Amino acid sequence: MGYMDKEQNDDGTKRYLCEKCRQFFPFTEIQYLKKGDDSKIALCTKCRARAQQEDNSKKKVKDESAGKTPYFCTRCRYKFPFGDKGVTNRKCPFCGKGDKIIVDKVEDINKLIDEV
């Protein structure tokens, strides 16, 4: 918390700044959310609830891509997941070509590295 992150009311109670909506709240309504590896930001309860909902929706997107096969475009060196349902001709979402697409086998690559 910086120099201007607190203000004092007439009755002597301190109010703290929410770093998202930039409004002052009593200490009981401020919660800290992890930002990065070793820092935290002060958020009011409403902003923290919104931030947690966004994190949950990001986790759902990651879960959806878990059932997809990883592919690698050797033309532009782009890695991407692709669902196995319905589509027969796969194209790279980056370069738009489909002639140099291979299945990305990360496990096999790691085994080769370990053998050397």
N, C-alpha and C positions, 0 to 999 in steps of 0.2 A: 504494500500500500504506500502510495506516495504522499507528498506534502499536502495536497489539496483533496485527499480522499476522506476527510472527516470534517464534520461541522458540529457545532454545539448549540443546542436549543436554549431558550431562555430559562428553562427549569434545570439546566445543567446536564441533561442526558446527551450523549454523543450519538450522532447519526452517521452512517457509513455510506459510501458511494457504491452503487451497483455499476460494474464496469461494462455492462451490456446496454442498459437503458439510460444510464447516466443520471439517475435520480437517487436522492438520499433516503435511507431507511434506518429504523432502529436496529441495533445489533442483533436482536432476536430474529429478524427477518433476513439477515445476511447469512449466506452459506458459501463455502469455498468449493470450487470445482477445479480439478487438476487440468493444467494447461501445459502441454509438453511433458518433459521428463521430470523437471525439478522446480516447477513454479505453479502457483495457484492464482485464480482470479476470484474476486468477490462478486457474487451474484445475489440478487433478491430471489425470493422463493419462486416467483413467476418465471423469471428468466432461467433459473436452474431447471425448472420442470420442462420448459421448452427445449433446453439444451439436451436433457436426458431423452426426450422423445426423438430428437434428431439422431442421437447416438443409436437408439434402438432401431430406427428405420435404416440406418447405415448397416447395422448388423444383419438385418433381414436381407438386404441386397447381397451381402457376402454369402449368406446361407443359400440363396437362390443359385449363385454361380458354383456352388459346391458340387452339384450333380452334373456339371458340364465337363466335357473333355478339353484339356488344354491343347491348343494348337500353336504352331510357330510358322511364320512366313519367312522363308529363307531369302526372298527377294528384298524385303525391307527390314527384316530382323525384328518383327513385331510379334509379341506373344499375346494370345487372347483365348478366352474360353468360348466354346461353341457347343450348343445343345445338340444332342444326337437325334432329336425327334423331327421328322418331317422334311427337312431340307437336305437335298442330296448333293448339290454343287456348292461347296463352301468357298467363300471369298474372304480375303483379308479385309477387315474393316478400315485399315489404314491406307493401303495402296489400291484396293479394289480388284486385285488380281487373284486368280484361284489356281494358277499353274504350279506354284512353288510352296504349297501348304503341306506341312507334315505334322504328325502327332508329336507334341512336346513330351518327351520322356525324361523327366527330371530325375527319377530314381536311377535310371540307367546311367545318366551322366555322372551322378554322384558316385556310383559304383566304380566307374572308370577312373575317376579322380582318386578314389581311395586306393585302387590297385597300383597306381603310379607312385 
